[in-house]
Amino acid sequence: MDENRMDLPSLDKLKELEKNARAEGSGIEFESLLGHWQFNSVWKQGSDKEDSISSTLLQVLSASLELKKDTQNPEEEKFTIANAIKFGLLTLRFSGYANLERKQPLLPFSFDCIQIKLASLTILKRSLPATDPKKRPFFALIAIDPNGNWLSARGKGGGLALWVKDK
């Protein structure tokens, strides 16, 4: 048996977990989210089929989500967040801040910086305008694998995403 293989939940299982998370909370805690997550799959809102084009494209572009403890506010449970895609040596990275709210919980975030790199050389780094706190995008966190291997969430736009922990 391949020890690197992991069992990922089916869409039906994710929907069941989401229903439970909405009713009882997901139990996802701050520390369990820390790390680098590689994008795996996406389903459009209302669809029972994986969006294979978007999923494949995001996998090819090595789309990732990175959550770290915000060291500038160590007494608070806040994250620094980064979303990135790579195309060969070119990386497009958005970074900012996030926090957990509510029981499910929600992970609202805002990006305050965009960066484009060619290998390790920064080509562009710009600040982004502040987002109205009431209009911030978010992920409604559904479930995390008990071993921390995968994470699922529904975005503000209704799409369902599944990430795999980069070990």
N, C-alpha and C positions, 0 to 999 in steps of 0.2 A: 504494500500500500504506500502511496506517495505521501510522505509526512508533511509536504508543503501544501497539499490540497486542503481546501477548506470547503465546508458545506455552506453555501449561501442560501438565504431564505427565498422561497418562491414568492411571486406577487401575492398569491392568496394568503400566505403566511404573513407577509408585510401588512396586508390590509387588516388581518386579524390583530396583529400587534398594534396597529394604528388605532383601531377601535378601542382596544384595552387602554392605550396611552391616553386617549381623549377622556375616557371615563375615570381611570384610576391613576393616571400619571405613568410615565415610562420608567421612573426610577433612575434615569440617567443623571449622573452627578458630574460635577465640574472636573474632577481629576480624571475620570474615565474618557473624557473628550480630548485630553491633551495628546498631541502627536501630529503626525503627517498621514493624511488619508488620501489614497489614490481613488479617483473616480472609477466606478465599475459599470453602473447601469442607470438608465432613466426611463420613466414611464410618463407620458403626457397625462394631464388631468383627464379623468374619465375614460382612459384607455386601459384595456386588459392585455395589451401587447406591448412588449418593450419597444421603445423607440430605437430601433436598431441603428438607424443612420446617426442620430445624435450620440448614442452610446458608443458606437465605433469611433466616431470623430473625436469625442472627448477622451477615449482611451488612447487613440493614436497621438493626440496632442498632450498626453500625460497630464490631463487635468487633475489638479490636486487642491486639497483643503488642508491648511495647517493651522492648528490652534495651540497657542502657547500661553502660559501664565503671564499676565501683564506685570512686569517687574517694576514699573513706575508706580503702581498702586498695590503693593504686596499685601496690604491688609484687606483688600477687596477681592472677591472672586470674579475677576474680569480677564478676558482673553485679548491677546493680539491675534488677529485673523489674517490669513493670506489665501487668496485664490490665485492659482497660476496655471498657465498652459505653456507648453514648449513645442517648438517646431524646429527640429534640428538643434542648432546652437542658440536659437533665438527664444527668449523667455519673456512672456508678458505676465506681470504680477501686479495684483491689486492688494493693498494691505490697509489695515485699519484696526478697529476695536469691536468687541462683541461681549455679550453677557447673557446669563441665563435668567429667564423670567417665567413665572407661573409653574404649574404642576406638571404639565406635559413633558418637558418644558419647551419654551420658545427660545431660540438663539437669535435675537435681533443683532444686526451688525451694520457697520457703516465703514466705507473705505475712504481714507483720507489721502492716499498716495497711489500713483501708478508708476510702474517702473518697467523699462524695456532694457533687456540685457542681451548682449552677444557674447556667448560663453561667460566669462567673468567680468567683462567690460560693460559698465553701465552706459547705455546710449542716451537714455532719457529717464529723468526722475522728476515728476511734477506732483504738486499738491492738488487735491481735488476739493471742490467746494463742500462745505458741511451739509449733511443731510438733515432735513427736518426730523426730529426724533419720532414724530408720529407717522412718518412715511418711510421709515427704515425697512429695508428688506429683512427677511428672517427665514429661519428653518424651524419648522415644528418637528422637534426630535421625536422619532417614533420608537426606535429600539437600538440597543447596542448588544452585540454578541457577548455572552457571559465571559468569553475569553478575550474580548476586546479586538476580535478579528475584523468585524464589519460594523458599520453604522448606517442607519437609514433615517431619512427625514423627508418632509414635504416642504417645498419652497412656497414663498408668498404667492407665486403665480399658479400654484396647484400641482406642479410636477413632483413626482416621487423619485428620490435619488438613493442610490446605494453606493457607499464608499468602502474600500478595503484598507485596513491599517497597513502602512508601509513599515515593515519590520526592519 
